[in-house]
Amino acid sequence: MKMNRRGFIKACGIMTGYAMLGVNMTKEAVAATMDFVGIRQKSVYATDANSKIYKYRKSQDNPMIKKIYDPKSGFLHEGPCGHMSHHLLHTHYVDRSARVKTLKAKGYKFKI
């Protein structure tokens, strides 16, 4: 079995944890962590559902969006997947890596 350095350190840490705390205590710690994650997740969803900041939580419920996509008089009357909505609302990827390499070769420095 081949094991890299990171895997070896991780395995040693796990074995040390089991040796120090015991299997039952480790299981309890993991269970407590998962309970905390569940409680946190419920509170985030509850806060989002009861939020007074956003009147419309879903874009498809917004009356202005419904008006834009209205088949009779809407600007994007073709629908959400029509040609005009795709043209106006979607972005396109432009690969600029060659230009960045050229500028770096000329000596420009970028703050990233």
Sequence and secondary structure as in RCSB ss.txt:
>XXXX:A:sequence
MKMNRRGFIKACGIMTGYAMLGVNMTKEAVAATMDFVGIRQKSVYATDANSKIYKYRKSQDNPMIKKIYDPKSGF
LHEGPCGHMSHHLLHTHYVDRSARVKTLKAKGYKFKI
>XXXX:A:secstr
    HHHHHHHHHHHHHHHHH HHHHHHHHHHHHHHHHHHHHHHHHHHHT SS S SSGGG HHHHHHT TTT T
TTT TTSHHHHHHH       HHHHHHHHHHT     
